[in-house]
């Protein structure tokens, strides 16, 4: 492996690590702010954080040349992608309230398996490895969520799995949109729309959402894990000074990490790294996101890691890699391995 490819692999590993620990930030951040407000603020920050990269690429002439009417197309494409992203992150944020950061990280990774399966409806072919990998991930999901007992399936895991379906739709949608829209502009635009949708929901839905969560699982509130202020109450409390300054300071850490780290920095690192990384390396390294989520959950949140959970992690990770077998095999043994 040459130095350029090694550097790219290290950047991808850092990207995977940032994204994985982002699940810890998503879970701990809701101790202070609601799920809609958390997503709204972090995605607006993520959109703004890409502006320096956009300006840099435009100065260097790296941006995709747009055709006439491109500005309207950019807004519409960003709206479509941002709407799909909003559904995915909302379901993910809901699910993570009822499950662990490690589970959420691995289950979200199911989109890697779902993309080629859903691609069949777009006229794309998929081979036997996809179906074998899908079987492994389903068995792994059972071990992960039910721990061997069907009646004890975690509803948070189910909601997170549904979010993985929308993550897969988002990947397929982006695959089409980037053919006519600059990817960095599209990313910044979709993050802005997603953040706007989330803030609108935070103002209208979130005041009632806390009561719904408390009705489903009162232990979440009694334990203090999710005792957030709704966005209207947060704004009112800041104005009146009734909200402790310590709570505001503590909420900034996960929000800034989720916005600037997971969205802004990690996405930029991925774009830079995948210009030089062999496809096989990128496939495997980015699949490690769930591993870092599990590690962060254990180290920072004290989440348990039992035998069934560990076995589920291994099966899901294996399923994701098997699904991408053609890319992996081609990257290590075929023509795509020139940089390896």
N, C-alpha and C positions, 0 to 999 in steps of 0.2 A: 504494500500500500504506500503511495507517495504521500508527501507531507501535506499537500493540499487536501487530499481525500481524508487524511487523519484529522486535520483541523476541522473539516466539515462535519465529520462524525462526532467530534467533541462538542461542536456547537449544537448538533441535533440532540445529543445526550443532555446538554444543558437545557435545551428547549423542552424536552420530555420531562426533565426534573421540575422545571418551573411550572409546567402545566399540571403535573402530578400533585405538587404541593399546593397548587391553586385550589384543589378540592378541600384542603384543610382551611384555607382562607374563606371559601364559600360557606363552610359549615360554621366556623367560629365567628364569621362576620355577622351572622344572624342573631348573635347574642345582643346586638346593639341596634341594628336596623332591619326592617322587614325585607323579604325576598325580592319584591319588586323594586324597592328603593336601592337595595344593594346592587342588583343588576343594572338599574338605570344609571347610577353614578359611575359604576366601573366601566360600562360600555361607552358612555360619553367621554370619560377619561381616555379609554383606549382609542377612540376615534381621533381625539385631539392629539394623542401621542404619535400618531402616524403622519401628522402634518409636516414635521421636519423631514421625514423620509420622502414624502411626496415632493417637496420643494427641491430636495437634493437630486432626486431622479429626473425631475424636469430640467434642472440646470445641466445635468449630464446627458440629457437627451435619451434617457432610458425608459421614459414612459411610453406606453403603447399609443401610436398615432390614432386619433379618433377621426371619424368621418363627420360629414355635415349632420347637425342635429344631435351630436354626441352628448351634449349637456343634458338634454331631455332624456336620452336613453340611459345615461348614468344615474339620474335620479330615479327613474322607473326600475332599473335593474337593482339598484341599491334598496329600493322599497321592497321588492320581491324577496331578495336575499335577507334583508333585515327582518321582514315579517316571519319568515321561516325560522330564522335564528332566534327570534323572540319566543316563539312557541317552544323550541328546543331547550333554551336556557331556563325558561320558566318552569317547565316540567322537571328539568334536572334540579333546579333549586328547590322545588317542592319535594322531590324525592329524597334529596339529601337531608331533609329535616327528619326523616324517619329511618334512615340507614346510616352506615358509617362512610367516612370519606374514602376508605379503601374500596368498599363495595361500589360506591358511586363511580370511582375512577375506572374500575374494571368493567362495570356494566355499560358505562358510556362508550367504552371501546368496542362494544358490539356493533357500532356503526361500520367498523372495518369489514365485518362479515356481511352486514345488511346491504352495503353499497353494491357489490357485484350481484346479489340476489335481486335487488330492486332494479338494477341495470337491465335485467332481462326484459322488463316492461318498456325500456327505452330502445329495444332492439339489439342490446349487447349480449354477446355470448358469454356463458360461464361454464366452467368445467367441473369435473368431479372433486378437485380439492376444495372448491367452495362449499359443496354440500357436506363433505367430511368435516371441514372446519366449522360449519354451522352446527353439526351434530355435537362436536366437542364443546362448543360454547354453550349450547343449551344444557348439556349435562353439567357443565361447570357452573352455570347460573343456578341450577337446581341445588347443587351442593352448597353454593355460596349463600343462597337465600333461605333455603329450607333446612340446611344442616341435617339432612337425612329424614326430615319429618314434613310430609307434604302439607299438613294443616298449618304449619308454622311459617309459611312463605311470608316474607316481609313485604307489606304493601309499598313501602318506599322503594324497594328494589324493582317492583313492577312498574311504578311510575317512572323511575329512571330508565328502565328498559324501553318504555314508550318514547321517552325523550331521545333514546338512541335511534329510533326509527326516523324521527324528524332530523337528527344530525345527519343520517344517511341521505335523506331527501335534500338537505342543505348542500351536501357534498356534490350530489348529482346536479343540482341547480347551479352551483358555482362553476362546475365543469362546463356548462353551456354558456354561462354569462361571460366568463373570462375570454371567450373567443372574440368578443366584440367590445369588451370593456377592460380598461387597465386594471389589473388585479389589486394594486395598492389603493387606487381611488375607490374601487368597488368595496374593498375591506373597510376603509374609513367611512364610506357612505352607509354600508350595512350596519356597522357598529353604531353610527349616529341614529339611524332609524330604530334599531333595537333598543338603544338607551332611551329614546323618546317614548316608544311604546311602553317601556317598563316604568318610566316616571309617571306617565299618564295613569297606568294601572295602580301605581303607588298612591296617587292622590285620590283615586276613586274606589278602588277595590280593597286596598290594604287595611283601611280602618276596620273592615268587617272580617278580614282574613284571619286575624289573630284569634277571634272567638271561634272560628271554624276549626282551627288547629287545636285549640284548647279542648273543644268538644270531642275531637277524635282521640287525642292522647293528652290528658291533663298532666301527665308526668313530664312532658316537655317543658311546660311552664313552671311546675313546682320545682324542677331541678335547676331552673335558671339558665338552661342552655339556650332557649329561644324566648327571651323576655324582651323583645324589641319594642321600640316606639314606632307607631305608624308614621309615615312621612308627614302628614298634617300635624300630628302631635309633636313630632320632632321639630318641625319648623316653629310651631307655637312655643315649645319648650325652650328652644334656643333664644327666641325673642324675649321671653319672660325671665330667662336665666334659671329656670327650675330644673333643667337637666344638668347633672354634674359634669364638670369639665373633664374629669377622668374618663367618663363614658364616651365622650366625643373623641378624646385623644386615642382611646383604645380602639374605637371603631375605624379610625383612619388607617391603621396598619393593614387589616385584611382588605379594605376597599382599595387602597393604593396598590397593594400587591395584585389584587384581582384585575384592576384596570391597567396600570402601567406595566406590571410584570407579566401576567398571564396573557393579556390582550396585546399590549403594545410591544414590549421587548421580545417576548417569546415568538410572536408572529414574525417580527423582523428577522430574528435569528433563523427561523425556519426558511424564510425566503432566501436569505443569504447562503445558508448551508446547503440547501438542495440544488443550488447552481453547480456545486462541485461534488456532492456526495453521490456515490453509486446508488441506484434505486433500491437494491437489496438492503444496503446498510440503512437507508432512511426508513424503509418499511419496518425492519426489526427494532431499530432504536426508538422510533416514535410509538411503537406498541408497548414500550416500557413505562408509558405514562401511568398506567394503572398500578405498576409496581411501586413507583414513587408516591402515588396517592396512598397506598397501603402503608408504606414506610412512614410517611408523614402522619397518618392517622394514629399509628402505634406510638411514635416518638413524641408527638406534640399534643395529641388529644387523648392518649391512653386507651385507644381502641383495642379490643381483644383480637387475637389472631389464633384461632383454634385450628384443629386438624381439618375439619370440614371446610372451613374458610380458605385455608391454604391450598387444599386440593382444588377447590373451585377456582381460585386465582390461577393455578397452574393450567387447568383445563381451558379456561377462557383465553389465556395468553397463547397456548398451543393452537387453539382454534383460529385465533386471529392470524398467526403466522402461517398456518396451513392454508387458510383462505388466500393468502397472498403468495402461494407457492410458485406460481409462474414468474412473478417478479423476482422472488428470492432466487429461484433456480437460474433464471436468466442473468441476474446480477452477479452471481458467484461463478457460474459455469459457462455463460454465453457471451455474446458480443457486448452486453451492457457492462461488463466488468473491466473495461479498459482502465479505469482509474483505481481499480482495486489491487 
